[in-house]
Amino acid sequence: MAGDAQDHFGETHLRSLIKGISWRVVGSLDTALLSFLVTGSPKWAVTIASIEALTKIALYYGHERVWGRVRWGRDGEAHLRSVAKGASWRVVATLDTFLLSWLVTGSVKHAGAIASLEVFTKIALFYLHERGWKLVPWGKIAAAGSTGALPAEPAVAR
């Protein structure tokens, strides 16, 4: 199956950074909720989500830069690329969540429960986030070897 024209583009560093921030807002809200449900402690939930907001922005930015160099999935089934990106990110992020939760709560049991639940919620949320950003033309740049033009900006009524 042929990919659409937008699959032939990379992204600017600023786009990667803004994507990282937008994902972190979604991800931290999810982490705070799950941490509260597991521990029953609003203080621990906010602490875990706040610390991971810092660690995960840096980790996500690096993840986006690495995936920007991976050509697989740009010319074919873009949905599979989004799933693979989601799964690879989840491995990195779950390890981060586990370690932070363990440090904050002192409980391997709580850390394991929070990290395990996140595997399910975050893969779904990440997939939706990635598909949403695919629709945003801002910050896309032509990939090396691409001959296509950047996607047209949507018309704005004046």
Beta strands, then each sheet from edge to edge (+ up, - down):
strand 1: 9-11
strand 2: 140-142
sheet 1: 1+ 2-
end
